[in-house]
Amino acid sequence: METPVFIYDLRRLKERLDLFGEVHRISGVKVLYSIKAQPHAGLLRWIGPKVRGFSVSSLFEARLAREVLIERGLQDHPLHLTSPGLKLRDLEPLKSLDVTISYNSLEQLQRCEGAGVLEGGKTSLRINPGLSSIPDPRYDPCRPRSKLGIPLEDLQEAINMNLKSINGVAGLHFHSHYDQPDAEPLRQILERIEKSLGVWLLNLQWINIGGGYAPRSLSEAQALGAVIHSFREKTGLEILMEPGKGLVGAAGRLETTVIDRFTRDGKTIAVLDTGVHHLPEVFEYQRPPRIEEASPKGPHEVLLVGSSCLAGDLFGLYRFEAPIKVGDRLTILDVGAYAMVKASRFNGFDFPDLVILDEEGLFGPPSRGGYEAYRGQWGLE
Ligand SMILES: Cc1ncc(COP(=O)(O)O)c(C=O)c1O
């Protein structure tokens, strides 16, 4: 197989699905897969029948998700959407795709109501519970002056004022976690929501507790299930959750090849046939990814770098047992989420291929665009 290539291992994906299955068994929570993490049709087809539905963030994602669901005979599976970027012109098509929308602000809700396409009883609000569990503000929807969701205090005020537009609200949504294996931050948020909204909350039909959950063991899944179960018992609400990375992150790896090697200022540098254009989050968040072949105590230290023109397109310093040579293959681990969707053709490099690995081997349509797709992107019809 040529590199660079993303390989999705369905056995790893199944392990994660089983953990969320345990959360469901204990609590009755309905799991929606958040396709923004990785919307490849091959994966959606496989995940679709194993979850309750999909969570989407735009009209395109909604269309893709609905197409796959219909193709799989799962047309009754729900689609949920929330976005600060919702446009009035998207409302009619979203309605025809039967998408439930959680409005990101009261202003967004009122503007959409004004357009006259909302269905009574299907309205939902995204709230900001105002409790941070994420130290890095770049990932934190509860950061100060957050653009994501209605602050709980503002919703309380709207309830007290009996604001007309919230009368038809049937559900609530929040998304406040990132890669969180622990159930305690959720418990605290649910407690705060219950205290703030009181009886008003009990009149709703459902609450969507967002994504960012990452149980890695049965005991973590059970702890999460117990917190959700207890909230469900107290409120009687239907509960949904929408993990993305927690399902597909560990299932995806990127195979890459060393295409050049030289020494600068006494350090060995190895250039890979990938980089910021395929793994933008490595640069965005300055997080060195895990490399399968690296060995923390190995005698050979190498600076692994990406192949784009950006001086800071670096993976980091790694140690290996043997010297790294041109032609060596390296495997970048746990990059199944938010890589391919954020990838670009920066410098004119093509997208990597994507293949799916199951018990019987590799399958999947090639996703590399080729020169035809590249020239089309830049206006050469
Ligand atoms: C509203 C919403 N739901 C779900 C998710 C999925 O989160 P994760 O991939 O961390 O599980 C996100 C991620 O940004 C989100 O914004």
The ligand as an SDF file (V2000), in Angstrom:
LIG
                    3D

 16 16  0  0  0  0  0  0  0  0999 V2000
  -21.7090   19.9770   19.6800 C   0  0  0  0  0  0  0  0  0  0  0  0
  -20.7050   18.8780   19.6210 C   0  0  0  0  0  0  0  0  0  0  0  0
  -21.1220   17.6070   19.8210 N   0  0  0  0  0  0  0  0  0  0  0  0
  -20.2600   16.5680   19.7700 C   0  0  0  0  0  0  0  0  0  0  0  0
  -18.9170   16.7780   19.5140 C   0  0  0  0  0  0  0  0  0  0  0  0
  -17.9970   15.5930   19.4750 C   0  0  0  0  0  0  0  0  0  0  0  0
  -17.0130   15.7120   20.4340 O   0  0  0  0  0  0  0  0  0  0  0  0
  -15.8640   14.6280   20.5670 P   0  0  0  0  0  0  0  0  0  0  0  0
  -15.3640   14.3260   19.2110 O   0  0  0  0  0  0  0  0  0  0  0  0
  -14.8210   15.2860   21.4250 O   0  0  0  0  0  0  0  0  0  0  0  0
  -16.4900   13.4450   21.2340 O   0  0  0  0  0  0  0  0  0  0  0  0
  -18.4420   18.0950   19.3140 C   0  0  0  0  0  0  0  0  0  0  0  0
  -17.0230   18.3500   19.0470 C   0  0  0  0  0  0  0  0  0  0  0  0
  -16.5480   19.4160   18.8590 O   0  0  0  0  0  0  0  0  0  0  0  0
  -19.3650   19.1670   19.3660 C   0  0  0  0  0  0  0  0  0  0  0  0
  -18.9860   20.4310   19.1590 O   0  0  0  0  0  0  0  0  0  0  0  0
  1  2  1  0
  2  3  1  0
  2 15  2  0
  3  4  2  0
  4  5  1  0
  5  6  1  0
  5 12  2  0
  6  7  1  0
  7  8  1  0
  8  9  2  0
  8 10  1  0
  8 11  1  0
 12 13  1  0
 12 15  1  0
 13 14  2  0
 15 16  1  0
M  END
$$$$
